[in-house]
Amino acid sequence: DGGSVVAEKQLQKTKPPQMYQVVMLNDDYTPMEFVVVVIQEFFNKDKETATQIMLKIHLDGKGVCGVYSKDVAATKVHQVQDAARQAGHPLQCLSEPVE
Ligand code: TYC
């Protein structure tokens, strides 16, 4: 009946959740190898991919390490910030909505 058509349309209208990209920023002090290890560990990249992302950040000033749901992206940012602080490096990381 009409009610179930409306219910069906409402179900189909449900949007996927907003995704967030985790962006890493360049600086003059954090060692390249540290950035590569962080990208491998927290963003599940192999060494070659992590190296390419690190070099992109180094050359362009910033780069996307991965795209996640809001809460997972926030966790990645905290993991990077904690690792950088513990190692005494100024590495900065943030998350922002995609689009
Ligand atoms: N620019 C740093 C250097 O020359 C390397 C670096 C790359 C730092 C990426 C941060 O997000 C970064 N040692």
Backbone and ligand atoms as CSV (ligand in chain L), in Angstrom:
chain,resi,resn,atom,element,x,y,z
A,1,ASP,N,N,0.834,-1.210,0.000
A,1,ASP,CA,C,0.000,0.000,0.000
A,1,ASP,C,C,0.869,1.260,0.000
A,2,GLY,N,N,0.186,2.443,0.042
A,2,GLY,CA,C,0.917,3.711,-0.031
A,2,GLY,C,C,1.907,3.888,1.096
A,3,GLY,N,N,1.543,3.457,2.290
A,3,GLY,CA,C,2.418,3.610,3.453
A,3,GLY,C,C,3.736,2.883,3.284
A,4,SER,N,N,3.659,1.645,2.765
A,4,SER,CA,C,4.900,0.871,2.621
A,4,SER,C,C,5.785,1.457,1.521
A,5,VAL,N,N,5.155,2.090,0.474
A,5,VAL,CA,C,5.953,2.758,-0.570
A,5,VAL,C,C,6.737,3.909,0.056
A,6,VAL,N,N,6.066,4.698,0.901
A,6,VAL,CA,C,6.748,5.811,1.578
A,6,VAL,C,C,7.874,5.269,2.453
A,7,ALA,N,N,7.551,4.213,3.220
A,7,ALA,CA,C,8.571,3.631,4.102
A,7,ALA,C,C,9.771,3.141,3.289
A,8,GLU,N,N,9.478,2.536,2.118
A,8,GLU,CA,C,10.549,2.023,1.257
A,8,GLU,C,C,11.428,3.159,0.736
A,9,LYS,N,N,10.750,4.256,0.299
A,9,LYS,CA,C,11.509,5.407,-0.225
A,9,LYS,C,C,12.367,6.016,0.874
A,10,GLN,N,N,11.844,6.077,2.066
A,10,GLN,CA,C,12.628,6.651,3.173
A,10,GLN,C,C,13.857,5.790,3.451
A,11,LEU,N,N,13.678,4.479,3.366
A,11,LEU,CA,C,14.823,3.592,3.564
A,11,LEU,C,C,15.873,3.827,2.484
A,12,GLN,N,N,15.416,3.896,1.234
A,12,GLN,CA,C,16.357,4.028,0.121
A,12,GLN,C,C,17.037,5.391,0.114
A,13,LYS,N,N,16.377,6.387,0.751
A,13,LYS,CA,C,16.889,7.761,0.785
A,13,LYS,C,C,18.019,7.925,1.800
A,14,THR,N,N,18.176,6.942,2.669
A,14,THR,CA,C,19.181,7.045,3.735
A,14,THR,C,C,20.577,7.261,3.148
A,15,LYS,N,N,21.203,8.362,3.537
A,15,LYS,CA,C,22.520,8.700,2.994
A,15,LYS,C,C,23.623,7.949,3.741
A,16,PRO,N,N,24.696,7.603,3.031
A,16,PRO,CA,C,25.849,7.045,3.745
A,16,PRO,C,C,26.450,8.111,4.653
A,17,PRO,N,N,27.105,7.729,5.731
A,17,PRO,CA,C,27.659,8.730,6.658
A,17,PRO,C,C,28.768,9.554,6.004
A,18,GLN,N,N,28.888,10.786,6.446
A,18,GLN,CA,C,29.989,11.662,6.017
A,18,GLN,C,C,31.313,10.990,6.362
A,19,MET,N,N,32.249,11.018,5.411
A,19,MET,CA,C,33.571,10.451,5.653
A,19,MET,C,C,34.579,11.585,5.910
A,20,TYR,N,N,35.623,11.241,6.636
A,20,TYR,CA,C,36.635,12.238,7.027
A,20,TYR,C,C,38.014,11.798,6.560
A,21,GLN,N,N,38.753,12.715,5.932
A,21,GLN,CA,C,40.125,12.399,5.536
A,21,GLN,C,C,41.087,12.877,6.624
A,22,VAL,N,N,42.046,12.013,6.909
A,22,VAL,CA,C,43.082,12.357,7.879
A,22,VAL,C,C,44.254,12.946,7.095
A,23,VAL,N,N,44.524,14.224,7.364
A,23,VAL,CA,C,45.540,14.990,6.640
A,23,VAL,C,C,46.751,15.177,7.536
A,24,MET,N,N,47.945,14.883,6.998
A,24,MET,CA,C,49.182,15.120,7.734
A,24,MET,C,C,49.871,16.331,7.133
A,25,LEU,N,N,50.474,17.138,8.001
A,25,LEU,CA,C,51.121,18.383,7.578
A,25,LEU,C,C,52.636,18.234,7.589
A,26,ASN,N,N,53.289,18.915,6.661
A,26,ASN,CA,C,54.744,18.924,6.636
A,26,ASN,C,C,55.288,19.834,7.743
A,27,ASP,N,N,56.503,19.559,8.167
A,27,ASP,CA,C,57.268,20.477,9.018
A,27,ASP,C,C,58.735,20.264,8.688
A,28,ASP,N,N,59.600,21.106,9.270
A,28,ASP,CA,C,61.025,21.053,8.916
A,28,ASP,C,C,61.834,20.097,9.780
A,29,TYR,N,N,61.224,19.482,10.800
A,29,TYR,CA,C,62.002,18.775,11.819
A,29,TYR,C,C,61.730,17.290,11.946
A,30,THR,N,N,60.498,16.859,11.723
A,30,THR,CA,C,60.177,15.434,11.885
A,30,THR,C,C,60.945,14.615,10.843
A,31,PRO,N,N,61.687,13.589,11.275
A,31,PRO,CA,C,62.447,12.777,10.303
A,31,PRO,C,C,61.524,12.046,9.329
A,32,MET,N,N,61.956,11.983,8.078
A,32,MET,CA,C,61.177,11.287,7.044
A,32,MET,C,C,60.856,9.848,7.465
A,33,GLU,N,N,61.842,9.144,8.044
A,33,GLU,CA,C,61.628,7.742,8.395
A,33,GLU,C,C,60.556,7.595,9.476
A,34,PHE,N,N,60.504,8.562,10.409
A,34,PHE,CA,C,59.461,8.519,11.439
A,34,PHE,C,C,58.072,8.632,10.799
A,35,VAL,N,N,57.922,9.556,9.854
A,35,VAL,CA,C,56.638,9.737,9.175
A,35,VAL,C,C,56.243,8.463,8.419
A,36,VAL,N,N,57.210,7.851,7.755
A,36,VAL,CA,C,56.937,6.610,7.008
A,36,VAL,C,C,56.446,5.513,7.959
A,37,VAL,N,N,57.100,5.374,9.106
A,37,VAL,CA,C,56.706,4.337,10.075
A,37,VAL,C,C,55.306,4.621,10.641
A,38,VAL,N,N,55.019,5.888,10.939
A,38,VAL,CA,C,53.701,6.272,11.456
A,38,VAL,C,C,52.606,5.952,10.426
A,39,ILE,N,N,52.861,6.277,9.170
A,39,ILE,CA,C,51.861,6.007,8.116
A,39,ILE,C,C,51.658,4.496,7.955
A,40,GLN,N,N,52.741,3.736,8.037
A,40,GLN,CA,C,52.612,2.271,7.960
A,40,GLN,C,C,51.794,1.737,9.145
A,41,GLU,N,N,52.124,2.185,10.339
A,41,GLU,CA,C,51.512,1.629,11.558
A,41,GLU,C,C,50.045,1.985,11.720
A,42,PHE,N,N,49.704,3.258,11.504
A,42,PHE,CA,C,48.358,3.723,11.840
A,42,PHE,C,C,47.417,3.776,10.643
A,43,PHE,N,N,47.988,3.770,9.430
A,43,PHE,CA,C,47.133,3.853,8.241
A,43,PHE,C,C,47.234,2.593,7.386
A,44,ASN,N,N,47.913,1.568,7.941
A,44,ASN,CA,C,47.944,0.234,7.318
A,44,ASN,C,C,48.453,0.253,5.876
A,45,LYS,N,N,49.485,1.056,5.627
A,45,LYS,CA,C,50.094,1.110,4.292
A,45,LYS,C,C,51.391,0.308,4.287
A,46,ASP,N,N,51.746,-0.235,3.131
A,46,ASP,CA,C,53.062,-0.873,3.031
A,46,ASP,C,C,54.141,0.213,2.930
A,47,LYS,N,N,55.403,-0.195,3.067
A,47,LYS,CA,C,56.491,0.788,3.144
A,47,LYS,C,C,56.582,1.667,1.896
A,48,GLU,N,N,56.347,1.071,0.733
A,48,GLU,CA,C,56.440,1.817,-0.526
A,48,GLU,C,C,55.340,2.888,-0.602
A,49,THR,N,N,54.115,2.498,-0.284
A,49,THR,CA,C,52.991,3.447,-0.306
A,49,THR,C,C,53.196,4.536,0.740
A,50,ALA,N,N,53.638,4.137,1.937
A,50,ALA,CA,C,53.877,5.109,3.014
A,50,ALA,C,C,54.947,6.112,2.606
A,51,THR,N,N,55.972,5.644,1.920
A,51,THR,CA,C,57.056,6.529,1.459
A,51,THR,C,C,56.530,7.525,0.428
A,52,GLN,N,N,55.680,7.064,-0.488
A,52,GLN,CA,C,55.090,7.954,-1.505
A,52,GLN,C,C,54.232,9.030,-0.843
A,53,ILE,N,N,53.429,8.649,0.157
A,53,ILE,CA,C,52.575,9.616,0.852
A,53,ILE,C,C,53.441,10.631,1.599
A,54,MET,N,N,54.482,10.148,2.303
A,54,MET,CA,C,55.393,11.039,3.040
A,54,MET,C,C,56.036,12.057,2.092
A,55,LEU,N,N,56.520,11.590,0.928
A,55,LEU,CA,C,57.187,12.496,-0.024
A,55,LEU,C,C,56.203,13.520,-0.589
A,56,LYS,N,N,54.958,13.116,-0.810
A,56,LYS,CA,C,53.909,14.041,-1.277
A,56,LYS,C,C,53.702,15.145,-0.233
A,57,ILE,N,N,53.639,14.755,1.050
A,57,ILE,CA,C,53.464,15.734,2.130
A,57,ILE,C,C,54.674,16.678,2.172
A,58,HIS,N,N,55.866,16.084,2.084
A,58,HIS,CA,C,57.114,16.861,2.133
A,58,HIS,C,C,57.149,17.903,1.009
A,59,LEU,N,N,56.679,17.533,-0.178
A,59,LEU,CA,C,56.750,18.417,-1.357
A,59,LEU,C,C,55.581,19.395,-1.421
A,60,ASP,N,N,54.369,18.959,-1.039
A,60,ASP,CA,C,53.156,19.781,-1.208
A,60,ASP,C,C,52.734,20.494,0.077
A,61,GLY,N,N,53.313,20.106,1.216
A,61,GLY,CA,C,52.949,20.736,2.484
A,61,GLY,C,C,51.922,19.963,3.280
A,62,LYS,N,N,51.153,19.104,2.588
A,62,LYS,CA,C,50.166,18.268,3.292
A,62,LYS,C,C,49.756,17.106,2.396
A,63,GLY,N,N,49.142,16.108,3.012
A,63,GLY,CA,C,48.686,14.966,2.225
A,63,GLY,C,C,47.707,14.115,3.010
A,64,VAL,N,N,46.843,13.415,2.272
A,64,VAL,CA,C,45.829,12.558,2.876
A,64,VAL,C,C,46.419,11.172,3.134
A,65,CYS,N,N,46.317,10.722,4.402
A,65,CYS,CA,C,46.829,9.396,4.780
A,65,CYS,C,C,45.748,8.323,4.727
A,66,GLY,N,N,44.467,8.726,4.787
A,66,GLY,CA,C,43.388,7.759,4.727
A,66,GLY,C,C,42.049,8.456,4.917
A,67,VAL,N,N,40.958,7.750,4.607
A,67,VAL,CA,C,39.602,8.280,4.727
A,67,VAL,C,C,38.778,7.295,5.555
A,68,TYR,N,N,38.099,7.808,6.602
A,68,TYR,CA,C,37.438,6.956,7.598
A,68,TYR,C,C,36.140,7.607,8.076
A,69,SER,N,N,35.363,6.853,8.839
A,69,SER,CA,C,34.233,7.440,9.561
A,69,SER,C,C,34.772,8.486,10.554
A,70,LYS,N,N,33.898,9.352,11.056
A,70,LYS,CA,C,34.332,10.466,11.907
A,70,LYS,C,C,35.101,9.983,13.143
A,71,ASP,N,N,34.574,8.958,13.806
A,71,ASP,CA,C,35.209,8.522,15.061
A,71,ASP,C,C,36.533,7.812,14.802
A,72,VAL,N,N,36.607,7.017,13.740
A,72,VAL,CA,C,37.873,6.350,13.422
A,72,VAL,C,C,38.926,7.384,13.016
A,73,ALA,N,N,38.520,8.389,12.228
A,73,ALA,CA,C,39.458,9.448,11.820
A,73,ALA,C,C,39.999,10.180,13.042
A,74,ALA,N,N,39.121,10.488,14.005
A,74,ALA,CA,C,39.552,11.181,15.228
A,74,ALA,C,C,40.548,10.327,16.009
A,75,THR,N,N,40.307,9.007,16.053
A,75,THR,CA,C,41.238,8.103,16.739
A,75,THR,C,C,42.605,8.104,16.052
A,76,LYS,N,N,42.629,8.086,14.725
A,76,LYS,CA,C,43.901,8.107,13.967
A,76,LYS,C,C,44.679,9.385,14.295
A,77,VAL,N,N,43.970,10.521,14.317
A,77,VAL,CA,C,44.633,11.799,14.619
A,77,VAL,C,C,45.276,11.739,16.001
A,78,HIS,N,N,44.544,11.201,16.984
A,78,HIS,CA,C,45.098,11.115,18.342
A,78,HIS,C,C,46.283,10.167,18.396
A,79,GLN,N,N,46.215,9.046,17.678
A,79,GLN,CA,C,47.327,8.092,17.669
A,79,GLN,C,C,48.590,8.751,17.103
A,80,VAL,N,N,48.441,9.506,16.008
A,80,VAL,CA,C,49.595,10.185,15.403
A,80,VAL,C,C,50.137,11.238,16.360
A,81,GLN,N,N,49.232,12.039,16.954
A,81,GLN,CA,C,49.678,13.100,17.867
A,81,GLN,C,C,50.398,12.520,19.086
A,82,ASP,N,N,49.883,11.422,19.628
A,82,ASP,CA,C,50.522,10.778,20.786
A,82,ASP,C,C,51.907,10.238,20.425
A,83,ALA,N,N,52.012,9.565,19.270
A,83,ALA,CA,C,53.297,8.999,18.843
A,83,ALA,C,C,54.314,10.114,18.609
A,84,ALA,N,N,53.864,11.224,17.981
A,84,ALA,CA,C,54.767,12.349,17.702
A,84,ALA,C,C,55.234,12.987,19.015
A,85,ARG,N,N,54.313,13.190,19.945
A,85,ARG,CA,C,54.670,13.803,21.234
A,85,ARG,C,C,55.667,12.924,21.987
A,86,GLN,N,N,55.380,11.624,22.027
A,86,GLN,CA,C,56.276,10.691,22.729
A,86,GLN,C,C,57.687,10.699,22.147
A,87,ALA,N,N,57.772,10.856,20.824
A,87,ALA,CA,C,59.075,10.846,20.158
A,87,ALA,C,C,59.716,12.232,20.148
A,88,GLY,N,N,58.980,13.255,20.572
A,88,GLY,CA,C,59.522,14.610,20.603
A,88,GLY,C,C,59.570,15.293,19.250
A,89,HIS,N,N,58.662,14.895,18.338
A,89,HIS,CA,C,58.613,15.506,17.003
A,89,HIS,C,C,57.377,16.402,16.872
A,90,PRO,N,N,57.468,17.471,16.057
A,90,PRO,CA,C,56.353,18.425,15.943
A,90,PRO,C,C,55.279,18.031,14.923
A,91,LEU,N,N,55.328,16.793,14.442
A,91,LEU,CA,C,54.397,16.308,13.411
A,91,LEU,C,C,52.944,16.643,13.749
A,92,GLN,N,N,52.232,17.248,12.794
A,92,GLN,CA,C,50.832,17.655,12.983
A,92,GLN,C,C,49.908,16.881,12.050
A,93,CYS,N,N,48.724,16.605,12.553
A,93,CYS,CA,C,47.751,15.786,11.851
A,93,CYS,C,C,46.358,16.301,12.182
A,94,LEU,N,N,45.442,16.278,11.211
A,94,LEU,CA,C,44.067,16.744,11.451
A,94,LEU,C,C,43.113,15.917,10.602
A,95,SER,N,N,41.821,15.997,10.947
A,95,SER,CA,C,40.825,15.353,10.090
A,95,SER,C,C,39.830,16.391,9.602
A,96,GLU,N,N,39.322,16.195,8.390
A,96,GLU,CA,C,38.356,17.119,7.800
A,96,GLU,C,C,37.368,16.351,6.941
A,97,PRO,N,N,36.129,16.843,6.844
A,97,PRO,CA,C,35.128,16.144,6.033
A,97,PRO,C,C,35.562,16.079,4.567
A,98,VAL,N,N,35.288,14.962,3.914
A,98,VAL,CA,C,35.570,14.831,2.482
A,98,VAL,C,C,34.571,15.696,1.702
A,99,GLU,N,N,35.006,16.290,0.584
A,99,GLU,CA,C,34.239,17.194,-0.301
A,99,GLU,C,C,34.318,18.631,0.147
L,1,TYC,N1,N,60.002,17.764,5.948
L,1,TYC,C1,C,60.527,16.717,6.807
L,1,TYC,C2,C,62.044,16.594,6.620
L,1,TYC,O1,O,62.595,17.112,5.681
L,1,TYC,C3,C,59.887,15.359,6.505
L,1,TYC,C4,C,58.410,15.340,6.766
L,1,TYC,C5,C,57.539,14.748,5.858
L,1,TYC,C6,C,57.879,15.900,7.948
L,1,TYC,C7,C,56.166,14.691,6.102
L,1,TYC,C8,C,56.512,15.862,8.196
L,1,TYC,O2,O,54.308,15.171,7.525
L,1,TYC,C9,C,55.663,15.248,7.276
L,1,TYC,N2,N,62.706,15.882,7.535
